[in-house]
Amino acid sequence: MSKKRPEWEEYCVGEIGDFSTTCRPFEIVYHVAHVSDAYRIFEDRSLRATLVRDESKLNKTRSSVTWLSPNTWANGSFYGNIRYEFDWKKLIQDKKFYWVEVMHYSPKAFRILVTDEMPSLDLEPYRPEKDKGPLYHDTAEDKWYWNGEMTGEFMLDGDLPLSDCKAVSFVDHHHQTCKKDGRSCPDMGRERSRAGAALLSRLISQNVIHGDPRLSRLFLDEEEERLHSDADAAWVRILHSFSRVKPSGKLTHEDEAAPLLVATMLDMYGAGRDIKDIKNVGSLFSSNEELELTLRKQVAKAFDISLKNVTDSEEG
């Protein structure tokens, strides 16, 4: 009687160097979250592992995992707008792989458990350097490949600290599909810079990243000592939104109350409050220039960068 072929062989990585979608190299894996969940991740300083709740074979084991993937999304992510980026090689150091399953979505998704402990379920070990499946490690070149015609889903056993994160960027949310909340998702179709603006507003207004370079660096181009392109686009969206304020008061950037009022405006903006409410608070400033300068000073302080490196309305 012949031995049953492993499930993964049907989805084997293609030939290296043939530029096929079945053989895509990768070095970075991602976790994508909705804005509200992303804010909580920053508060926790960690991606918290969650129970596997879908139709996976792990859903009755009480297994808690952190979801990661090498995939990017041309038509928008199914998982939210905020993308955390991790170095794959560092992430898997001293860990083992176990084959979980293929989920018959469109496109199909392969799932591999990444852990340093024995799994609670009897799963077959997966050797990416030997087993002919959708994940392959070329040990001679120390390069990793996955079958890009599938969704790669790596289930990391346990929490993942933000100190391991390389950067945070923003992506569009898919217009019709959300794996978290389905059709009821309030972020369905949300554009990347709009979502990024909401997250940055809350992080700044609530002092979540102030004084913590491990968090602020995730939004920085450290060579240029300014916000990276995604974060800067989100900041410019905030700047443009606040330019609609019609000041009629006496407040300047030098007044003690100025940063407090700007923090209130940012918090309202991040929470999705009506622009009329934000305008009412902003009207206490003496001019749009004073409001903008106060805003820019708050950004410079939050990210510990020079004020001259914070984009102004003329640049944006």
ABEGO torsion letter per residue (X at the ends): XBBBBBAAAAABBBBBGAGBAABBBBABBBBBBBAAAAAAAAAAGBBBBBBBABABAAAAAGBBBBBBBABBBAAEBAAEABBBBBBAAAAABGBBBBBABBBBBOBBBBBBBBBABBBABBBBBBBAAABBBABBBBAAAGBBBBBAABBBBBBBBEBBBAAABABBBBBBBBAABBAAAEAABAABGBBAAAAAAAAAAAAAAAGAABGBAAAAAAABBAAAGBBBAAAAAAAAAAAAAAAABBBABABBAABAAAAAAAAAAAAAAAAGBBAAAAAAAAAABABAAAAAAAAAAAAAAAAGBBAAABBBAAAX
